[in-house]
Amino acid sequence: MSKINLLPDVKSAVGTSKENSSPKLNLTTCMEKNDSLPIFKSYRQGGSRYEDVLSLNADQLNLKFEENIMVSSDKIWDQLATISQFNYIDFKSIYGNDNPLNLEIGIGNGEFLAHIGNSYTDENFLGLEVFKEVFLKAVSKIRNQELHNCRIIQFDTALIVRLIEDNYLNSIYVNFPDPWPKKAHKKRRLLKIDFIEQLASKLKVGGTLNIATDHDDYAAEIAENIVAVKQLKSEYDSVYVRNITDYFHTKYYRKFVSTDGAYFFKYRRI
Ligand SMILES: C[S@@+](CC[C@H](N)C(=O)[O-])C[C@H]1O[C@@H](n2cnc3c(N)ncnc32)[C@H](O)[C@@H]1O
């Protein structure tokens, strides 16, 4: 593997990849909805980002959290059908306080978000998830555990992250992003260099970007990309570590991670 210098203990990716466990989504692009809108595609479609969606002169995306928990994707698509540009999201009005905001991308069934939300009650948590079935499981968890500091949005991170102010987030978690193991699908992977750069710019100085993956080839790609982002510095002596003791084991971790551990990246915004 070409990235062997970065990942000395990465096994050969051949034959070790797990099948991508995520459902295939048929996300509609904004272009398909309304031809007058700027061209953008979701990450899953291997497309460009929501580059032109931010305008400081525009109104905010209307995020009306049902039950103070969730916004479903149809509510956002409805707005995208008629409006193409938005201002930054006002999280202070969403949470009713100015506590530090933490973001999890791809929350799955929401157990990690619920865990950290429960552990840090004086901080706010925002979770993003595109897939409705697991999103609804996350809604139930947050509802049942009465986590008043957690909100979740069923939408592509490509749009929502764009609408978070720079230097704002306390931490970002990306636990087991879809590995897209087939060669032809690799371009759909989320953690491309420009997206990692964007995530870094959304962190406050001192904030952390935390990534876990079990996928050898994706780990190598993340390693190569993340070391190229000058705003980020590893918290470890190495580019990643294979085991961490305080990591909450998500459903994906329990299902797929072998005794070799996963690849954990923890980078601080400098
Ligand atoms: C492999 S699963 C991991 C779920 C969970 N983090 C865990 O560790 O169990 C990846 C999740 O990311 C979600 N996802 C993928 N691309 C996304 C995107 N662009 N925006 C938001 N969520 C996304 C998928 O729907 C899926 O639920």
The ligand as a Tripos MOL2 file, in Angstrom:
@<TRIPOS>MOLECULE
LIG
   27    29     1     0     0
SMALL
NO_CHARGES

@<TRIPOS>ATOM
      1 C1        -20.8970    2.9130    9.3680 C.3       1 LIG1
      2 S1        -22.1560    3.8560   10.0670 S.3       1 LIG1
      3 C2        -21.5550    4.2150   11.7100 C.3       1 LIG1
      4 C3        -22.6560    4.6260   12.6390 C.3       1 LIG1
      5 C4        -22.2010    5.0010   14.0580 C.3       1 LIG1
      6 N1        -21.3400    6.1860   14.0390 N.3       1 LIG1
      7 C5        -21.5270    3.8410   14.7400 C.2       1 LIG1
      8 O1        -20.3110    3.9320   15.0030 O.co2     1 LIG1
      9 O2        -22.1910    2.8370   15.0200 O.co2     1 LIG1
     10 C6        -21.9450    5.4460    9.2520 C.3       1 LIG1
     11 C7        -23.1690    6.3540    9.4330 C.3       1 LIG1
     12 O3        -22.9060    7.6250    8.8300 O.3       1 LIG1
     13 C8        -24.0870    8.0580    8.1550 C.3       1 LIG1
     14 N2        -23.6700    9.0020    7.1090 N.ar      1 LIG1
     15 C9        -22.9840    8.6900    5.9890 C.ar      1 LIG1
     16 N3        -22.7440    9.7730    5.2530 N.ar      1 LIG1
     17 C10       -23.2920   10.8260    5.9240 C.ar      1 LIG1
     18 C11       -23.3850   12.2200    5.6610 C.ar      1 LIG1
     19 N4        -22.8540   12.7390    4.5570 N.pl3     1 LIG1
     20 N5        -24.0070   13.0040    6.5620 N.ar      1 LIG1
     21 C12       -24.5580   12.4620    7.6840 C.ar      1 LIG1
     22 N6        -24.5050   11.1400    7.9850 N.ar      1 LIG1
     23 C13       -23.8770   10.3360    7.1230 C.ar      1 LIG1
     24 C14       -24.6750    6.7550    7.6220 C.3       1 LIG1
     25 O4        -26.0420    6.8490    7.2900 O.3       1 LIG1
     26 C15       -24.4130    5.7980    8.7750 C.3       1 LIG1
     27 O5        -25.4690    5.7740    9.7140 O.3       1 LIG1
@<TRIPOS>BOND
     1     1     2 1
     2     2     3 1
     3     2    10 1
     4     3     4 1
     5     4     5 1
     6     5     6 1
     7     5     7 1
     8     7     8 2
     9     7     9 1
    10    10    11 1
    11    11    12 1
    12    11    26 1
    13    12    13 1
    14    13    14 1
    15    13    24 1
    16    14    15 ar
    17    14    23 ar
    18    15    16 ar
    19    16    17 ar
    20    17    18 ar
    21    17    23 ar
    22    18    19 1
    23    18    20 ar
    24    20    21 ar
    25    21    22 ar
    26    22    23 ar
    27    24    25 1
    28    24    26 1
    29    26    27 1
@<TRIPOS>SUBSTRUCTURE
     1 LIG1         1 GROUP 0 **** ****
